[in-house]
């Protein structure tokens, strides 16, 4: 069973920093794309940052210059460094991993995505 476990959430003051980590277990494959999403109360879930297996990154405009997503040394593990946190960053942060699964001997693949259960980030004085 593929499982994603997020960690690193907690309470931070405005201007402070937190580092989130997402570790995937149970997969024989390396991820195609992994990303962080967040959902604040009363708002839609939104993409925060994503990273491909090749290292290409994508960020929401609201976090550019403040957040950085990266691959950790462990396979299928990513981190989200969050600096200069703002109250509007308060949300549950979810990790998503997308894998390409080989489904036949010819090498055909299908995409599968998995979600973590989320970690709460609260930014408050």
Rosetta constraint file for C-alpha pairs under 8 A:
AtomPair CA 1 CA 25 HARMONIC 7.92 0.50
AtomPair CA 1 CA 26 HARMONIC 5.37 0.50
AtomPair CA 1 CA 27 HARMONIC 7.56 0.50
AtomPair CA 2 CA 24 HARMONIC 6.95 0.50
AtomPair CA 2 CA 25 HARMONIC 5.67 0.50
AtomPair CA 2 CA 26 HARMONIC 4.41 0.50
AtomPair CA 2 CA 27 HARMONIC 5.68 0.50
AtomPair CA 2 CA 114 HARMONIC 7.37 0.50
AtomPair CA 3 CA 24 HARMONIC 5.66 0.50
AtomPair CA 3 CA 25 HARMONIC 5.33 0.50
AtomPair CA 3 CA 26 HARMONIC 6.36 0.50
AtomPair CA 3 CA 114 HARMONIC 7.43 0.50
AtomPair CA 3 CA 115 HARMONIC 7.83 0.50
AtomPair CA 3 CA 116 HARMONIC 7.08 0.50
AtomPair CA 4 CA 22 HARMONIC 6.52 0.50
AtomPair CA 4 CA 23 HARMONIC 5.65 0.50
AtomPair CA 4 CA 24 HARMONIC 4.55 0.50
AtomPair CA 4 CA 25 HARMONIC 6.55 0.50
AtomPair CA 4 CA 95 HARMONIC 7.21 0.50
AtomPair CA 4 CA 96 HARMONIC 7.80 0.50
AtomPair CA 4 CA 97 HARMONIC 7.93 0.50
AtomPair CA 4 CA 114 HARMONIC 7.27 0.50
AtomPair CA 4 CA 115 HARMONIC 6.36 0.50
AtomPair CA 4 CA 116 HARMONIC 4.66 0.50
AtomPair CA 4 CA 117 HARMONIC 7.67 0.50
AtomPair CA 5 CA 22 HARMONIC 5.52 0.50
AtomPair CA 5 CA 23 HARMONIC 5.37 0.50
AtomPair CA 5 CA 24 HARMONIC 6.57 0.50
AtomPair CA 5 CA 95 HARMONIC 7.95 0.50
AtomPair CA 5 CA 116 HARMONIC 5.71 0.50
AtomPair CA 5 CA 117 HARMONIC 7.27 0.50
AtomPair CA 5 CA 118 HARMONIC 7.97 0.50
AtomPair CA 6 CA 20 HARMONIC 6.96 0.50
AtomPair CA 6 CA 21 HARMONIC 5.55 0.50
AtomPair CA 6 CA 22 HARMONIC 4.43 0.50
AtomPair CA 6 CA 23 HARMONIC 6.63 0.50
AtomPair CA 6 CA 94 HARMONIC 7.37 0.50
AtomPair CA 6 CA 95 HARMONIC 6.71 0.50
AtomPair CA 6 CA 116 HARMONIC 6.53 0.50
AtomPair CA 6 CA 117 HARMONIC 7.47 0.50
AtomPair CA 6 CA 118 HARMONIC 6.24 0.50
AtomPair CA 6 CA 119 HARMONIC 6.06 0.50
AtomPair CA 7 CA 20 HARMONIC 5.66 0.50
AtomPair CA 7 CA 21 HARMONIC 5.25 0.50
AtomPair CA 7 CA 22 HARMONIC 6.53 0.50
AtomPair CA 7 CA 119 HARMONIC 6.35 0.50
AtomPair CA 8 CA 18 HARMONIC 6.93 0.50
AtomPair CA 8 CA 19 HARMONIC 5.74 0.50
AtomPair CA 8 CA 20 HARMONIC 4.45 0.50
AtomPair CA 8 CA 21 HARMONIC 6.21 0.50
AtomPair CA 8 CA 119 HARMONIC 7.42 0.50
AtomPair CA 9 CA 18 HARMONIC 7.14 0.50
AtomPair CA 9 CA 19 HARMONIC 7.53 0.50
AtomPair CA 9 CA 20 HARMONIC 6.25 0.50
AtomPair CA 9 CA 119 HARMONIC 5.32 0.50
AtomPair CA 9 CA 120 HARMONIC 5.26 0.50
AtomPair CA 9 CA 121 HARMONIC 4.92 0.50
AtomPair CA 9 CA 122 HARMONIC 7.90 0.50
AtomPair CA 10 CA 18 HARMONIC 7.89 0.50
AtomPair CA 10 CA 119 HARMONIC 7.91 0.50
AtomPair CA 10 CA 120 HARMONIC 6.12 0.50
AtomPair CA 10 CA 121 HARMONIC 5.02 0.50
AtomPair CA 10 CA 122 HARMONIC 6.07 0.50
AtomPair CA 11 CA 121 HARMONIC 6.16 0.50
AtomPair CA 11 CA 122 HARMONIC 4.81 0.50
AtomPair CA 11 CA 123 HARMONIC 5.88 0.50
AtomPair CA 11 CA 124 HARMONIC 7.28 0.50
AtomPair CA 12 CA 16 HARMONIC 5.82 0.50
AtomPair CA 12 CA 17 HARMONIC 6.74 0.50
AtomPair CA 12 CA 18 HARMONIC 7.15 0.50
AtomPair CA 12 CA 85 HARMONIC 7.55 0.50
AtomPair CA 12 CA 121 HARMONIC 7.73 0.50
AtomPair CA 12 CA 122 HARMONIC 6.25 0.50
AtomPair CA 12 CA 123 HARMONIC 4.88 0.50
AtomPair CA 12 CA 124 HARMONIC 6.41 0.50
AtomPair CA 12 CA 125 HARMONIC 7.80 0.50
AtomPair CA 13 CA 85 HARMONIC 7.26 0.50
AtomPair CA 13 CA 86 HARMONIC 7.96 0.50
AtomPair CA 13 CA 123 HARMONIC 5.37 0.50
AtomPair CA 13 CA 124 HARMONIC 5.15 0.50
AtomPair CA 13 CA 125 HARMONIC 5.04 0.50
AtomPair CA 14 CA 84 HARMONIC 6.73 0.50
AtomPair CA 14 CA 85 HARMONIC 5.19 0.50
AtomPair CA 14 CA 86 HARMONIC 5.02 0.50
AtomPair CA 14 CA 87 HARMONIC 6.37 0.50
AtomPair CA 14 CA 123 HARMONIC 5.95 0.50
AtomPair CA 14 CA 124 HARMONIC 6.16 0.50
AtomPair CA 14 CA 125 HARMONIC 6.34 0.50
AtomPair CA 15 CA 83 HARMONIC 6.94 0.50
AtomPair CA 15 CA 84 HARMONIC 3.95 0.50
AtomPair CA 15 CA 85 HARMONIC 4.84 0.50
AtomPair CA 15 CA 86 HARMONIC 6.46 0.50
AtomPair CA 16 CA 83 HARMONIC 6.14 0.50
AtomPair CA 16 CA 84 HARMONIC 5.34 0.50
AtomPair CA 16 CA 85 HARMONIC 5.45 0.50
AtomPair CA 17 CA 81 HARMONIC 7.47 0.50
AtomPair CA 17 CA 82 HARMONIC 5.37 0.50
AtomPair CA 17 CA 83 HARMONIC 4.43 0.50
AtomPair CA 17 CA 84 HARMONIC 6.15 0.50
AtomPair CA 17 CA 85 HARMONIC 6.12 0.50
AtomPair CA 18 CA 81 HARMONIC 6.24 0.50
AtomPair CA 18 CA 82 HARMONIC 5.22 0.50
AtomPair CA 18 CA 83 HARMONIC 6.76 0.50
AtomPair CA 19 CA 79 HARMONIC 6.78 0.50
AtomPair CA 19 CA 80 HARMONIC 5.56 0.50
AtomPair CA 19 CA 81 HARMONIC 4.48 0.50
AtomPair CA 19 CA 82 HARMONIC 5.88 0.50
AtomPair CA 20 CA 79 HARMONIC 5.42 0.50
AtomPair CA 20 CA 80 HARMONIC 4.95 0.50
AtomPair CA 20 CA 81 HARMONIC 6.45 0.50
AtomPair CA 20 CA 82 HARMONIC 7.87 0.50
AtomPair CA 21 CA 77 HARMONIC 7.17 0.50
AtomPair CA 21 CA 78 HARMONIC 5.83 0.50
AtomPair CA 21 CA 79 HARMONIC 4.37 0.50
AtomPair CA 21 CA 80 HARMONIC 6.40 0.50
AtomPair CA 22 CA 77 HARMONIC 5.51 0.50
AtomPair CA 22 CA 78 HARMONIC 5.37 0.50
AtomPair CA 22 CA 79 HARMONIC 6.27 0.50
AtomPair CA 22 CA 95 HARMONIC 6.30 0.50
AtomPair CA 23 CA 76 HARMONIC 6.29 0.50
AtomPair CA 23 CA 77 HARMONIC 4.46 0.50
AtomPair CA 23 CA 78 HARMONIC 6.79 0.50
AtomPair CA 24 CA 76 HARMONIC 5.52 0.50
AtomPair CA 24 CA 77 HARMONIC 6.16 0.50
AtomPair CA 24 CA 97 HARMONIC 7.90 0.50
AtomPair CA 25 CA 76 HARMONIC 7.83 0.50
AtomPair CA 29 CA 99 HARMONIC 7.02 0.50
AtomPair CA 29 CA 100 HARMONIC 7.61 0.50
AtomPair CA 29 CA 101 HARMONIC 7.42 0.50
AtomPair CA 30 CA 53 HARMONIC 7.67 0.50
AtomPair CA 30 CA 75 HARMONIC 6.90 0.50
AtomPair CA 30 CA 76 HARMONIC 5.99 0.50
AtomPair CA 30 CA 99 HARMONIC 6.97 0.50
AtomPair CA 31 CA 52 HARMONIC 7.77 0.50
AtomPair CA 31 CA 53 HARMONIC 6.25 0.50
AtomPair CA 31 CA 76 HARMONIC 5.99 0.50
AtomPair CA 31 CA 97 HARMONIC 6.51 0.50
AtomPair CA 31 CA 98 HARMONIC 5.85 0.50
AtomPair CA 31 CA 99 HARMONIC 4.82 0.50
AtomPair CA 31 CA 100 HARMONIC 7.27 0.50
AtomPair CA 32 CA 52 HARMONIC 5.80 0.50
AtomPair CA 32 CA 53 HARMONIC 5.28 0.50
AtomPair CA 32 CA 97 HARMONIC 7.66 0.50
AtomPair CA 32 CA 98 HARMONIC 5.57 0.50
AtomPair CA 32 CA 99 HARMONIC 5.12 0.50
AtomPair CA 32 CA 100 HARMONIC 6.39 0.50
AtomPair CA 33 CA 50 HARMONIC 7.00 0.50
AtomPair CA 33 CA 51 HARMONIC 5.74 0.50
AtomPair CA 33 CA 52 HARMONIC 4.33 0.50
AtomPair CA 33 CA 53 HARMONIC 6.07 0.50
AtomPair CA 33 CA 97 HARMONIC 6.03 0.50
AtomPair CA 33 CA 98 HARMONIC 5.14 0.50
AtomPair CA 33 CA 99 HARMONIC 7.06 0.50
AtomPair CA 34 CA 50 HARMONIC 5.64 0.50
AtomPair CA 34 CA 51 HARMONIC 5.51 0.50
AtomPair CA 34 CA 52 HARMONIC 6.39 0.50
AtomPair CA 34 CA 78 HARMONIC 7.53 0.50
AtomPair CA 34 CA 95 HARMONIC 7.28 0.50
AtomPair CA 34 CA 96 HARMONIC 5.54 0.50
AtomPair CA 34 CA 97 HARMONIC 4.35 0.50
AtomPair CA 34 CA 98 HARMONIC 6.03 0.50
AtomPair CA 35 CA 47 HARMONIC 7.50 0.50
AtomPair CA 35 CA 48 HARMONIC 7.47 0.50
AtomPair CA 35 CA 49 HARMONIC 5.54 0.50
AtomPair CA 35 CA 50 HARMONIC 3.81 0.50
AtomPair CA 35 CA 51 HARMONIC 6.05 0.50
AtomPair CA 35 CA 95 HARMONIC 5.78 0.50
AtomPair CA 35 CA 96 HARMONIC 5.29 0.50
AtomPair CA 35 CA 97 HARMONIC 6.58 0.50
AtomPair CA 36 CA 47 HARMONIC 6.29 0.50
AtomPair CA 36 CA 48 HARMONIC 5.43 0.50
AtomPair CA 36 CA 49 HARMONIC 5.30 0.50
AtomPair CA 36 CA 50 HARMONIC 6.16 0.50
AtomPair CA 36 CA 80 HARMONIC 7.72 0.50
AtomPair CA 36 CA 93 HARMONIC 6.59 0.50
AtomPair CA 36 CA 94 HARMONIC 5.62 0.50
AtomPair CA 36 CA 95 HARMONIC 4.70 0.50
AtomPair CA 36 CA 96 HARMONIC 6.32 0.50
AtomPair CA 37 CA 45 HARMONIC 6.53 0.50
AtomPair CA 37 CA 46 HARMONIC 5.39 0.50
AtomPair CA 37 CA 47 HARMONIC 4.40 0.50
AtomPair CA 37 CA 48 HARMONIC 5.04 0.50
AtomPair CA 37 CA 49 HARMONIC 7.06 0.50
AtomPair CA 37 CA 93 HARMONIC 5.60 0.50
AtomPair CA 37 CA 94 HARMONIC 5.04 0.50
AtomPair CA 37 CA 95 HARMONIC 6.31 0.50
AtomPair CA 37 CA 96 HARMONIC 7.53 0.50
AtomPair CA 38 CA 45 HARMONIC 5.46 0.50
AtomPair CA 38 CA 46 HARMONIC 5.53 0.50
AtomPair CA 38 CA 47 HARMONIC 6.63 0.50
AtomPair CA 38 CA 48 HARMONIC 6.59 0.50
AtomPair CA 38 CA 91 HARMONIC 5.81 0.50
AtomPair CA 38 CA 92 HARMONIC 5.40 0.50
AtomPair CA 38 CA 93 HARMONIC 4.23 0.50
AtomPair CA 38 CA 94 HARMONIC 5.81 0.50
AtomPair CA 39 CA 43 HARMONIC 6.24 0.50
AtomPair CA 39 CA 44 HARMONIC 5.97 0.50
AtomPair CA 39 CA 45 HARMONIC 4.31 0.50
AtomPair CA 39 CA 46 HARMONIC 6.41 0.50
AtomPair CA 39 CA 91 HARMONIC 5.26 0.50
AtomPair CA 39 CA 92 HARMONIC 5.41 0.50
AtomPair CA 39 CA 93 HARMONIC 6.63 0.50
AtomPair CA 40 CA 44 HARMONIC 7.30 0.50
AtomPair CA 40 CA 45 HARMONIC 7.38 0.50
AtomPair CA 40 CA 90 HARMONIC 6.48 0.50
AtomPair CA 40 CA 91 HARMONIC 4.24 0.50
AtomPair CA 40 CA 92 HARMONIC 6.39 0.50
AtomPair CA 41 CA 91 HARMONIC 7.17 0.50
AtomPair CA 47 CA 59 HARMONIC 7.58 0.50
AtomPair CA 47 CA 60 HARMONIC 6.44 0.50
AtomPair CA 48 CA 59 HARMONIC 5.72 0.50
AtomPair CA 48 CA 60 HARMONIC 5.13 0.50
AtomPair CA 48 CA 63 HARMONIC 7.13 0.50
AtomPair CA 49 CA 57 HARMONIC 7.00 0.50
AtomPair CA 49 CA 58 HARMONIC 5.41 0.50
AtomPair CA 49 CA 59 HARMONIC 4.37 0.50
AtomPair CA 49 CA 60 HARMONIC 6.33 0.50
AtomPair CA 49 CA 68 HARMONIC 7.69 0.50
AtomPair CA 49 CA 69 HARMONIC 6.38 0.50
AtomPair CA 50 CA 57 HARMONIC 5.49 0.50
AtomPair CA 50 CA 58 HARMONIC 5.21 0.50
AtomPair CA 50 CA 59 HARMONIC 6.69 0.50
AtomPair CA 50 CA 69 HARMONIC 6.86 0.50
AtomPair CA 51 CA 55 HARMONIC 5.80 0.50
AtomPair CA 51 CA 56 HARMONIC 5.42 0.50
AtomPair CA 51 CA 57 HARMONIC 4.43 0.50
AtomPair CA 51 CA 58 HARMONIC 6.58 0.50
AtomPair CA 51 CA 69 HARMONIC 6.84 0.50
AtomPair CA 51 CA 70 HARMONIC 7.03 0.50
AtomPair CA 51 CA 71 HARMONIC 7.85 0.50
AtomPair CA 52 CA 56 HARMONIC 5.29 0.50
AtomPair CA 52 CA 57 HARMONIC 6.67 0.50
AtomPair CA 55 CA 70 HARMONIC 7.59 0.50
AtomPair CA 55 CA 71 HARMONIC 7.56 0.50
AtomPair CA 57 CA 69 HARMONIC 7.20 0.50
AtomPair CA 59 CA 63 HARMONIC 6.65 0.50
AtomPair CA 59 CA 64 HARMONIC 6.00 0.50
AtomPair CA 60 CA 64 HARMONIC 6.41 0.50
AtomPair CA 63 CA 67 HARMONIC 5.57 0.50
AtomPair CA 66 CA 82 HARMONIC 6.16 0.50
AtomPair CA 66 CA 83 HARMONIC 5.11 0.50
AtomPair CA 66 CA 84 HARMONIC 6.08 0.50
AtomPair CA 66 CA 85 HARMONIC 7.67 0.50
AtomPair CA 67 CA 80 HARMONIC 6.74 0.50
AtomPair CA 67 CA 81 HARMONIC 5.50 0.50
AtomPair CA 67 CA 82 HARMONIC 4.49 0.50
AtomPair CA 67 CA 83 HARMONIC 5.95 0.50
AtomPair CA 68 CA 80 HARMONIC 5.63 0.50
AtomPair CA 68 CA 81 HARMONIC 5.12 0.50
AtomPair CA 68 CA 82 HARMONIC 6.65 0.50
AtomPair CA 69 CA 78 HARMONIC 7.03 0.50
AtomPair CA 69 CA 79 HARMONIC 5.62 0.50
AtomPair CA 69 CA 80 HARMONIC 4.46 0.50
AtomPair CA 69 CA 81 HARMONIC 6.32 0.50
AtomPair CA 70 CA 78 HARMONIC 5.61 0.50
AtomPair CA 70 CA 79 HARMONIC 5.38 0.50
AtomPair CA 70 CA 80 HARMONIC 6.57 0.50
AtomPair CA 71 CA 76 HARMONIC 7.79 0.50
AtomPair CA 71 CA 77 HARMONIC 6.09 0.50
AtomPair CA 71 CA 78 HARMONIC 4.38 0.50
AtomPair CA 71 CA 79 HARMONIC 6.25 0.50
AtomPair CA 72 CA 76 HARMONIC 7.91 0.50
AtomPair CA 72 CA 77 HARMONIC 5.39 0.50
AtomPair CA 72 CA 78 HARMONIC 5.15 0.50
AtomPair CA 72 CA 79 HARMONIC 6.41 0.50
AtomPair CA 73 CA 77 HARMONIC 7.40 0.50
AtomPair CA 85 CA 89 HARMONIC 6.51 0.50
AtomPair CA 85 CA 123 HARMONIC 6.74 0.50
AtomPair CA 86 CA 90 HARMONIC 7.63 0.50
AtomPair CA 86 CA 123 HARMONIC 6.21 0.50
AtomPair CA 87 CA 122 HARMONIC 7.46 0.50
AtomPair CA 87 CA 123 HARMONIC 4.78 0.50
AtomPair CA 87 CA 124 HARMONIC 5.86 0.50
AtomPair CA 88 CA 123 HARMONIC 7.59 0.50
AtomPair CA 89 CA 121 HARMONIC 7.51 0.50
AtomPair CA 89 CA 122 HARMONIC 7.45 0.50
AtomPair CA 89 CA 123 HARMONIC 6.66 0.50
AtomPair CA 90 CA 120 HARMONIC 7.76 0.50
AtomPair CA 90 CA 121 HARMONIC 5.38 0.50
AtomPair CA 90 CA 122 HARMONIC 4.60 0.50
AtomPair CA 90 CA 123 HARMONIC 5.42 0.50
AtomPair CA 91 CA 120 HARMONIC 6.05 0.50
AtomPair CA 91 CA 121 HARMONIC 5.54 0.50
AtomPair CA 91 CA 122 HARMONIC 6.64 0.50
AtomPair CA 92 CA 118 HARMONIC 5.83 0.50
AtomPair CA 92 CA 119 HARMONIC 5.44 0.50
AtomPair CA 92 CA 120 HARMONIC 4.33 0.50
AtomPair CA 92 CA 121 HARMONIC 6.01 0.50
AtomPair CA 93 CA 118 HARMONIC 5.21 0.50
AtomPair CA 93 CA 119 HARMONIC 5.27 0.50
AtomPair CA 93 CA 120 HARMONIC 6.12 0.50
AtomPair CA 93 CA 121 HARMONIC 6.96 0.50
AtomPair CA 94 CA 115 HARMONIC 6.94 0.50
AtomPair CA 94 CA 116 HARMONIC 5.80 0.50
AtomPair CA 94 CA 117 HARMONIC 6.49 0.50
AtomPair CA 94 CA 118 HARMONIC 4.32 0.50
AtomPair CA 94 CA 119 HARMONIC 6.60 0.50
AtomPair CA 95 CA 115 HARMONIC 5.81 0.50
AtomPair CA 95 CA 116 HARMONIC 5.27 0.50
AtomPair CA 95 CA 117 HARMONIC 7.89 0.50
AtomPair CA 95 CA 118 HARMONIC 6.85 0.50
AtomPair CA 96 CA 113 HARMONIC 6.82 0.50
AtomPair CA 96 CA 114 HARMONIC 5.63 0.50
AtomPair CA 96 CA 115 HARMONIC 4.57 0.50
AtomPair CA 96 CA 116 HARMONIC 6.44 0.50
AtomPair CA 97 CA 113 HARMONIC 5.50 0.50
AtomPair CA 97 CA 114 HARMONIC 5.31 0.50
AtomPair CA 97 CA 115 HARMONIC 6.58 0.50
AtomPair CA 98 CA 111 HARMONIC 6.67 0.50
AtomPair CA 98 CA 112 HARMONIC 5.58 0.50
AtomPair CA 98 CA 113 HARMONIC 4.27 0.50
AtomPair CA 98 CA 114 HARMONIC 6.53 0.50
AtomPair CA 99 CA 111 HARMONIC 5.66 0.50
AtomPair CA 99 CA 112 HARMONIC 5.27 0.50
AtomPair CA 99 CA 113 HARMONIC 6.27 0.50
AtomPair CA 100 CA 109 HARMONIC 5.73 0.50
AtomPair CA 100 CA 110 HARMONIC 5.47 0.50
AtomPair CA 100 CA 111 HARMONIC 4.73 0.50
AtomPair CA 100 CA 112 HARMONIC 6.43 0.50
AtomPair CA 101 CA 109 HARMONIC 5.04 0.50
AtomPair CA 101 CA 110 HARMONIC 5.27 0.50
AtomPair CA 101 CA 111 HARMONIC 6.25 0.50
AtomPair CA 101 CA 112 HARMONIC 7.03 0.50
AtomPair CA 102 CA 107 HARMONIC 5.67 0.50
AtomPair CA 102 CA 108 HARMONIC 5.60 0.50
AtomPair CA 102 CA 109 HARMONIC 4.36 0.50
AtomPair CA 102 CA 110 HARMONIC 6.72 0.50
AtomPair CA 103 CA 107 HARMONIC 6.84 0.50
AtomPair CA 103 CA 108 HARMONIC 5.79 0.50
AtomPair CA 103 CA 109 HARMONIC 5.61 0.50
AtomPair CA 103 CA 110 HARMONIC 7.04 0.50
AtomPair CA 104 CA 108 HARMONIC 5.82 0.50
AtomPair CA 104 CA 109 HARMONIC 7.74 0.50
